[in-house]
């Protein structure tokens, strides 16, 4: 991945983290990594743990970010969530939700409970 694309991705993740903060969520982790993969954003509010996959695009010319979260990507995110929960200290969430955020220079669109 080129440095420019990495910078675009980091910028999108920062914007989405701020989106969650503005709505009262606490960010537990950003770019949480293990050998099996990475979770972009892990947040919590009211005993709900949110795993958010962030897809940032410089334009929608090649489609929006939602289209990039395939069934295999969803399965990987579920497996990573299990690994994250194993490391989580303190109270367990009563619900886990998987969101997808599509970020462009002009908009942040979040599908809550996307899968």
C-alpha positions as CSV (number, residue, x, y, z in Angstrom):
1,X,0.0,0.0,0.0
2,X,1.3,3.4,-0.9
3,X,2.0,6.1,1.7
4,X,-0.8,8.2,0.2
5,X,-3.4,5.4,0.5
6,X,-2.2,4.7,4.1
7,X,-2.7,8.4,4.9
8,X,-6.2,8.4,3.4
9,X,-7.1,5.3,5.4
10,X,-5.8,6.8,8.7
11,X,-7.7,10.0,8.0
12,X,-10.9,8.1,7.5
13,X,-10.4,6.1,10.7
14,X,-9.8,9.3,12.7
15,X,-13.0,10.8,11.3
16,X,-15.1,7.7,12.1
17,X,-13.6,7.5,15.6
18,X,-14.7,11.2,16.1
19,X,-18.1,10.3,14.7
20,X,-18.5,7.6,17.4
21,X,-17.2,9.9,20.2
22,X,-19.7,12.6,19.2
23,X,-22.5,10.1,19.7
24,X,-21.3,9.1,23.2
25,X,-19.2,6.0,22.4
26,X,-16.0,5.2,24.1
27,X,-13.2,4.1,21.8
28,X,-11.6,1.0,23.2
29,X,-9.2,0.3,20.4
30,X,-8.1,1.6,17.0
31,X,-6.2,-0.6,14.6
32,X,-6.2,-3.5,17.0
33,X,-3.9,-6.1,15.5
34,X,-3.2,-9.8,15.9
35,X,-1.6,-12.2,13.5
36,X,-5.0,-13.1,12.0
37,X,-5.9,-9.5,11.1
38,X,-7.0,-6.1,12.3
39,X,-10.0,-4.4,13.7
40,X,-10.2,-0.8,12.6
41,X,-12.4,0.6,15.5
42,X,-13.7,-1.0,18.6
43,X,-16.1,1.1,20.6
44,X,-18.6,0.7,23.4
45,X,-21.7,2.4,24.8
46,X,-24.5,1.1,27.0
47,X,-23.0,-2.4,27.2
48,X,-22.9,-2.7,23.4
49,X,-19.5,-3.5,21.9
50,X,-19.2,-2.1,18.3
51,X,-16.7,-3.5,15.8
52,X,-16.5,-1.0,12.9
53,X,-14.8,-1.7,9.6
54,X,-13.8,1.5,8.0
55,X,-13.5,1.8,4.2
56,X,-12.1,5.2,3.0
57,X,-12.2,6.3,-0.6
58,X,-10.9,9.4,-2.2
59,X,-14.0,9.3,-4.5
60,X,-16.9,7.0,-5.3
61,X,-15.7,6.5,-8.9
62,X,-15.0,2.8,-8.2
63,X,-17.9,2.3,-5.8
64,X,-18.4,3.0,-2.2
65,X,-16.7,1.4,0.7
66,X,-19.6,-0.8,1.7
67,X,-19.1,-2.9,-1.4
68,X,-15.6,-3.9,-0.2
69,X,-16.9,-5.7,2.9
70,X,-17.6,-9.2,1.5
71,X,-18.9,-12.3,3.2
72,X,-15.3,-13.5,3.7
73,X,-14.3,-10.1,5.3
74,X,-17.4,-10.3,7.5
75,X,-16.4,-13.8,8.7
76,X,-12.8,-12.6,9.4
77,X,-14.2,-9.7,11.5
78,X,-16.3,-12.1,13.5
79,X,-13.3,-14.3,14.2
80,X,-11.2,-11.2,15.2
81,X,-14.0,-10.1,17.5
82,X,-13.8,-13.4,19.4
83,X,-10.1,-12.9,19.8
84,X,-10.7,-9.3,21.0
85,X,-13.2,-10.5,23.6
86,X,-10.7,-13.0,25.0
87,X,-8.4,-10.1,25.8
88,X,-11.1,-7.7,27.1
89,X,-10.8,-6.9,30.7
90,X,-13.8,-6.0,32.9
91,X,-17.5,-6.4,32.3
92,X,-18.5,-8.3,29.2
93,X,-20.8,-6.6,26.7
94,X,-24.4,-7.7,26.5
95,X,-24.5,-7.2,22.8
96,X,-22.0,-7.1,19.9
97,X,-22.7,-5.1,16.8
98,X,-20.8,-5.0,13.5
99,X,-20.9,-1.6,11.7
100,X,-19.4,-0.6,8.4
101,X,-18.3,3.0,7.7
102,X,-17.8,4.3,4.2
103,X,-15.8,7.5,4.2
104,X,-15.3,10.0,1.3
105,X,-13.8,13.5,1.5
106,X,-17.3,14.9,1.8
107,X,-19.2,12.3,3.9
108,X,-19.2,9.7,6.6
109,X,-21.9,7.0,6.1
110,X,-22.2,4.4,8.8
111,X,-24.4,1.3,8.6
112,X,-25.1,0.2,12.1
113,X,-25.6,-3.6,12.5
114,X,-24.5,-4.1,8.9
115,X,-24.1,-7.8,9.4
